[in-house]
């Protein structure tokens, strides 16, 4: 059993290095790291200089919160890891602030015991009457540029919003079903952190390369990383290999966790030492979010378990 962790990063190289150092102590675990093209990669390379079997993604893209850029970066990580002669069995998504809750042996044993299961839950949101979900595809969303990273005059902000509203005229009647060729894909929604087998990882890359219309439509839905791969998986023959499938829609992202424990009251909670007993008691392999300057004592206690 070999595992490839795929880590989307933009900040806090110390946390990234600590997670990588812990995981790659086992010879059957590697980490691939995509650093946002807007970020300086040098601190990451310095922090990880002594950490074995960590590989920086060569095909870097600019990452934007809520943008399709996360899909492009994930595909780049999958592609590079799949080309490795290490021949990984599972591919596990991390997003910068994630950390293993269990020992390497426990993590490997879990995937051995559940081999063949795809840990990518998703709920169907196509044709929903719940605006909480319908707005994800009925309102035109496009965040893959620097607009929201800069300050603008009120006039320019109004013009931006007007542009988005005009574009939404073309999406407001969307049913949440993407049709390309002779196939239809009902939209699904779930957590951006998942773990899939080599077969499904290969399917993701092949699908991305051959479905330009699907990619174009996904580029303007809300939070594509919470729908793109879930929709592909749950509209394919891999659906029945997913840990759960045909689940009814239920609000709030925490209801769609896979192997990560996280809390999301308003924003995702940053865990610290007081959360130790709670997170260890959870039925999860990983925890999100942890951060340098806040979470060191928590991580020390987690690491002390073995």
N, C-alpha and C positions, 0 to 999 in steps of 0.2 A: 504494500500500500504506500503510494507516494502522494503527497499533497502539495499543491501550488497555491500559496496565498497571493492574492492580487490586491495591492494596496494603492488606492487613489489618494494622493497627498497634495497638500498645498502649503502646510505650515507644521510647526512643532516637530522638527526632525528628531528630537530626543525621544519622544514617545514612539515614533516610527522605528527608531533604532532599537529601543528597548524591547518592543514586541518582536522584531525580527531576530534579535539576539536570542531571545528565549525560545522561539519556535525552531530556529535553524540549528539549535544544539542537537536536534535529532537529524540523522543523516538522510531521512526520508521526507524532510520538510524543507521547502524552499520558499522564498518570497520574491515577487516581482513588484516593482515600485514605479508608478507613474507620478512624476512631479509636474504639477501645473506649469505650463510654459510661461505663465506670468510670474512665477516664483523663481527665485535663485536656487539652482540645483546644488550649488557648491556646499551649503551647510548640510544638506542631506548626504552628499558623498563623503563629507568629513565625518559625520556622525556614524556612518555605516562602513567606514573604511576597513574596520577590523572584523566586520560581521560576515561570515562566510555564506555562500550560496544566496546572496541577494543580488538581484539583477535589475538595473535601471532600464526602463522602457525607452527605446530609441525614438519611437514615433510619438513625440510629445505634442499635446494640443493645449490650447488655452481653455481652462475650465471656468464655467460660469454657474453660479448657484441656480438650480432649476433649469439648466440648459441641456440641449442634446449633446453637448460636448462631453458629458459624462459617459454617454453611450460610445462615442468614438474612442475615448480613452480606455474604456473597458474592453472593447473589441481589440484594441492595440495590445493590451495586456494578455488577453486570451490567445491572440495570434502568436505572440512571442513565446508564451509558455507552451503552447501546443507544438511549436516547432522544436522544442528542446528534446534532446535525446534521453532526457530523464523519464519521459513517458508517464506523466502523472495520471492518477486515478480520479482525483477530485480537484476542483478549482473553487476556491473560497474567496469571496469578496470581502475586503476590509476597506474602510473609509477613514484613514488618517488617525482617528481617535479611538480605534478599536484595540482590544487587548484580550489575550487568552485567559479564560477563567480556570481552565483545567491544565493538567500536565500534558506534555507531548504524548506520552504513552496512552493517557486516557482519550485524547483527541483521536489518535490513530486507531485505537481499539473501537471507538464509536463508529468511525467510518468503515472499518472492517466488518463490524456487526450489522451495519445498515447498507452494505455495499449494493449499489444499484438504485437506491432511493435518491430522488432529486429534491433537495431542500430549497424549494422555491414556491411557496404558497402564493395564491392569488385569488381574489374574489372578482366575479364578473361585474362589470360596470356598464357594459353596452346596453342601450335602451332603458337605462335606469330612469326612474322618476324622481330620484333623490338628487337635488341640486348640488349637494355636497360632492357627489361624484360626477354628475353630468357636466358641471362647469369645467372639469378637467379637459374635456374635449370640445365643449360647445363655445368656449371663449378662446380666442386666438392668443396663445402664449409664445413669446419668442424672447429668449434671454441670452442668446449667444453673441453678445457684443459688450462693449465697455460702457454702455449708456448708464447703467445703474451703479457703476463704480465712480462716477463723477458727479459733481454738483452742477445743477442746471437752473436756469431761470424758470419762473413759473410758466412763462409763455412756452418755452421749449418742452416742459413737462406736459402741459396741456396738449401740445401738438403730438407728443408721443402717445398719450392716452387716446387722442382722437384717431390716430393712425391704427392703434390696436383695436379700437371699436369698429372702425371701418373694415378691418380685416376679419373681425368676428362675424360680419354679415355672411361671410362665406362658410363659417363653421357652426353658427348657432343652430342650424337644422341637422347637424351631424347626429347620427344614431349611436356613434361609438363603435361602428363596424367599419373596418378598413378592407376595402375590396381591391385586390390586385390580381390581374389575370383571371383565372377561373376560381380563385380561392377567396374566402372571406375570413377575417380575423376579428373576433369579438374582443374588445378591450378588457384586460384584467388589470388589477391593482394590487400591489403588495410592497413589502419592505425591500429596500435597495441592497441589503446585505443578504447574500444567498450562497449556497454551495451546490455545485452540480457535477455530474460524472463527465468523463472525457467525451462520451458520445454526445451528450447534450451541449457541451462546450463547442464541439466541432459543428454541431447543428446551428448554434448561435452565429458563429463566424460565417458559415456558408449562407445562412439566411440573410445576414447583413449585406453580404456581397452581391446578392441576387434579387433584392427587393427594394429598388430605389423609391417606388411610390410609398411603400410602407415607411421607409426611413423619412421621407419628406413630410408625411403627415405626422409622424411621431415627433418631428422636430419642433412642432408648435403646440403640442399638448402640454398640460401642466405637469411638471416633474416627470420627464420621460424615464428616468432611471427607476421609477416606481411602477412602470407599466411595460416598457419595451420588452424585456426578457421574459416577464411573466406572461405577456400576451403570446409570445412565440411558443413558450413551453406548453401553455394550457390550450393552445389550438393545434397541438401536434400529437403524434403518437406517444410522446413522452408524458403526456398528461397523467396517465394512470400509474406512472412511476413516481409522481410527485408525492411527497410525504402526506399531503392532503389535497383533494381536488373536489370540484363542484361544491365548494363551500358557499353558503349564502353571503351576500354583502353585509358587512358590519362596519360601522364608522370607526375611525381613528386607527392610525398606523400601528399602534402597539398591539392591535388584534391580529396583525399579520406578520409577527416576528417569526423568523426561521430558527437560527441557532444563536442569535445575539439577544442578550437582555438589554433593553433600554427603556427609559421612561420619557414620556412626551406630554407633559401637562399643557405647556404653552410653547416652549422650546425644549429641545432634547436636554435632559438633565446631565450636568457634569458630575460624575461620581467622585466621592472622596472617602476617607477612612470610615466615617460613620455608616457608610452603605455596605461595609464588608459582610456582615452576617446575612443581610438581605440578598446580595448578589450571589454569594456562595450557595445559598439555599435554593436558588433558582435552577430550573432544569434547562441550562444553557451551557454552551461551550465558550462563549465569548461575551464581553461586556462593552457597551458603548454608552457614553463618552467618557474618556479619561484624558487628562491634560497636564502638561508640565506646570508645576507651581500649585497644583490643586490636588492631584491624585497620587503622588509618590507614596504616601503612607499606605494607601489602599493597595497599590501594586506590590509593595514590599510584603504585605500580609498575604496576598494571593500567591506570590512567588515562594513564600516560606512553606507552603503546603506541599511543595515538591517540584 
